[in-house]
Amino acid sequence: MKLTVLGCGRWGTFLACYHSARNDVLLWGRPGSRAMAQLMAQRKNSYLELPPALALTEDLDQALDYAQVIVISISAQQLRDLAQKIQQRDVAGKTFILCMKGIEVESGKRLTQVFREEVTQPVHLAVWVGPGHVQDFSAGIPNCMVVDSDEPETTDLVVESLSSDLIRLYKGRDLIGTEVGAAAKNVIGIAAGMLDGIGYSSLKGALMARGAREIARLIRAMGGNELSAYGLCHLGDYEATLFSAHSHNRRFGEAFVKGEPFDQLAEGASTVKALVQLGERYEVDLPICKTVYSMLYQGRSVDEALPPLFQRTVKGEFDH
């Protein structure tokens, strides 16, 4: 199989390297990006060295023409712009896999919705999300992830073609829940980092339980299956996000409450804006999301915002 990977960040580059062991792969990076310049000059980044067979390009036309299956791994907020460029080329019949997590801030739309709005040609579309870090996969540590699509046959194709002993892929059957759950776990990861930053790490168990319930309510209100919140897309990704030293979102939350700089991409910082809007639109109470939002964007202090989150009115654990 031939594959194109669009996006040369740490996850996109890893996916290109990973797939190149069994497939012909072309990795595309945005012209002028520092990451692509380093890969072209040194054939490596901070996490891994590129295998000799992996080809690189900054030419989007070449990248889109190269393969029938195209993986996209970029910042969620940049997807609409890239999709507009893709629409200008003939991509009818191709399969696109969004290996990314987030919700568009301006619209509150899921990433498959964003892509479908801009790419109106008849293409197949799937998402690939779930737990796993480049550093662990590169060390040979396996994990499980989930693929979902509005076309079950596309889900089946991706899982059956690209699953391996290193990354075991499961078939999702709830695209709304899979996308929302995957995006929202980054926000819960920021909250976990905030707890680490103030020495309340023991509360992360409660955060996991309540976070999953919170997002399950939102998924159900949006028309998805609330059980998806307890699967690989969300709860199954908590260990990799709420506890790992590799998690950008957890590290961002910890740095934020400590007043330390953090210069890596933390998708949850954008996603929380969209989730708060969705909570209001669907009339779902999202106390954790609203707390993170108030601290990041409304100037609430740690002492003012975090303790009340665990001092809410007593009720049944599974009351709605």
N, C-alpha and C positions, 0 to 999 in steps of 0.2 A: 504494500500500500504506500502511496505517496501522501505526505502530510505537509501542510504549511502551518507554522505557528506565527501569529501576529502578536508582537509584544516581547521585548527582550529584557524585562525586569527579572527578578529572581525566580518567579514561578514560571513565566513563559520560557525562560532559558532552560530551566530544569526540564520542563515538559519536552522541549525540543531535543535535549540530550537523551532523555529517557526513551522517547519514541524512536530515536535514530538507531537504537540497538536492533530494531526489527523492521524498520521502515526507512524509506528515503524521505528526508526531512529538510525543509528550507525554513530558516528563521528570519523573520522580518523585524527590523527596528526602525523607528521614526528617524528620518534623516536629521543629523545634527545632535541626536541624543548622546549624552555622555556614556550611557550604558553600551550603546551600539558601537561607539567609537572605541571603547575599551575592548569589546569582543573582537572587533576587526583587527585591532592592533596587536592584541596579546593572546587571543583565543582562550580567554578565561575571565572570570569575574571573582568576586570575593568568596563565592561558594563552590565553584567547580570549574574544571577545565573542559573545553569543548572537544568532543571526539572528532577525529580527522574527517569522518564522513559527513559531518553536519555542515551544510552550506548556509551562507549568510547573504542577506541583501537588504538594501534600503529602498528598493524599487517596489512599490505596492502593486503595480501592474504585473510584474514578474511573480510576486508572491501569490497573487490571486489566480494567475494562470497555471501555476505549478501543480496544484493538487485539487482533487474533488472534495477532500475533507480539510477544513480549515479551522484551527484552534485559535481562539482570541483570548489573550490574557493581558489586559491593560487595566488602568484605573477605571472604576465603574463610571465616574463622572465624565470620562472621555469617550464613552462608547458611542453616543449619538453622533459626535463629529466623525469618528471613524466609519460608522455605518453610512453616513452621507457620502463619504468618499467611495465606499464599496458599491453603493447604488449606481455610481457613475460608470462602473465596469459591468461586463456581462458575467454574472455569476449564477445564472439560472441553473437549477438542478444540483448545485453544490450543497454540502452539509457543513454547517457552522456549529462549533461547540464553544460555548461561553464558559471558560475556566476562570471565573471571577465572581465576586460576591458584592452586592450592593443594591441600592435603590436610588434612582435618579432624584436628586434633591429638588430640583425645580418643579418636577411634575408628580413626584411620588410614585412613579411607574416602575414596575419590575424591568429587569434588563432585557428579557425576551420581548416585552412590549415595546421598549425603546427601539430595539433592533428591527422588529417587524414594522414599526411605523416608518422607518427610514429605508429599509430594504424591502421594496414591494415586489421584487421578482420572486418567482416560485423557488424557494430554497427550503432546505430542511434545517431545523434548529434544535439544539439541545443545550442543557447546562450540565456542568461537571463540578460538583462541590463536595465539601466534607473535610474531615480532619487530615492533617499531614503538613509537615514542614520540609522545605528543601534540604535542610541540614540532616534531618533524620532519614529521608529517602536516599540521600546521597551516601549515607553510611550503611545503606542496606537494611534499614529498619522498616518493615512493612506496615501498611495501614489499609483501611477500608474507606471508600468514597462512594458517592451516589451520582448517577446520571439520570436526568429527567428531561422530558420533552412533551409537547402537546401531540406528538405523533409517537405512539408506542413502538412502531417499527423502527423509528430513528433511535429511540432509547436502546432497543435490542441490538441494533447495528453497532452502536458505539461500545456498549458493554461487551458484546461478543468479540469485537475486533481489537479492543484496546485494553481489556483487563489482563492482569498478569499476577504472578506470585508476589510482586512488590506492592502493587496497587490493585487490590481486589475491588472491582466495581459492582455495585448493586443497582438494580433497576428501580427507579422512583416512578410512582404513578400519581403524583400530585404536584404539578408544576408550580402552582401558587404557593403551596406550603414549602416546597423545596427551596424556591427562590427567597421567600420572605424569611424563612428560618435561617438560611445561610447568611443572609445580609445582617440579620438581627444579632447573630451570635457575636459579631464584632463589637457591637455596643455593650453586650454583657461582658465581653473581654475587657473593655475600657473600665467598666465598673469594678471588675476584679482587680485590675491594676491599681485603681484608686484605693481599694481595701488593703492591698499589699503596701501601698505607700504610707498609710497611716497605722500600719501594724495590726490590722483587723483581718488577717488572712484566714483565720478560722471561720469567718462568716461566709467564705466562698461556697461552702456547701449549701447554706441557706440561699445564697444568691443563685446558684445553679437551679435549685428546686423552684424558686419563685420566678426566676427568669424564664424557665421553660413554660410555666403556667401562663405567664404574661404574654409571651409570644404565641402560645397555642390559642389564646382568646382572639388575638388579632388575626391569625390565619383563618380561624373559623368565620370570623366576621367578614373577611374578604372573599369567602367562598371556597376556601381550601379545607383540607382534612387536618384537624387540630393535632392528630396523632403524629403528623410530620415533625412537629416541634420536638418530639422525643426520639427522632431518628437521627441518621448520620448527618443530615444537613444542619442540625442545630445542637441538641443535647449531645449527640455523638461527637461533636466537634469541640465541646467545652474543654476537655483536657488539653487539647492542643492550643487553645486560645486563653483559657483562664489561668493556666498553671505554667505553661512552657516559657522558658527563657528566650525562646525564639519568636514569640508572638509580638508583633509590632503593636497590636491594639492593647494588650496587657501592659507592655512597656510604656506605651504612650500615656495610659491612665496613671501609672505609677509616677512617671516623670512629671505629669501635670500637677498632681497634688504636692509634689516635692518642689515645685518651681524650677525644675531642671529642663534644659532644652532637649528636644527630640526631633530629629530631622528626617525620619523615615515615614513612608506612607502608612497611615492608620485609617483604613476605610471607614471604621465605625464613627469617626469624628464627623464625617459627612452623612453617613447613613442615619445617625440619630436625628438629624433635622427632618428627614423624610418620615421616619417612624413616628415622631411626635405629630406631624401633620396627618398621617394616616390614622393615628389613634383618635384625633379629633374628628376626622371625616367619618370614621366608622363607629364613633362613640364607644371606644374601648379604652379602659383605664390602663395606662402603661407607666406605673410609678417608677420603675427602674430607668426606663428610657427618659422620662421627664426629669428625673434627678440628674442623670448624666448631662442632659441638655442644659439644665439650669446652671450647672457648674462650668460647662465649657463656654456658654454663650450669654448667660445672664448674670455672671459675676457672683453667684452664690458661693460661699466659702465651704470648705470641707466640713467644719463643725456645724454649720447651719444646714447643710444638705444631706449628708450621709446618715447620721444617727436616726433622724426621723423615718428613714426608709425601713428601718427594722423595729420601729415603735408604732406601727400602724394599728388601727382598730382591730381588736381580736375578733376573728371569725373562723369558720371552718376552713381547713386547708384547701379543700377543693370546691368551696362555694364560688359561684360566678360573680 
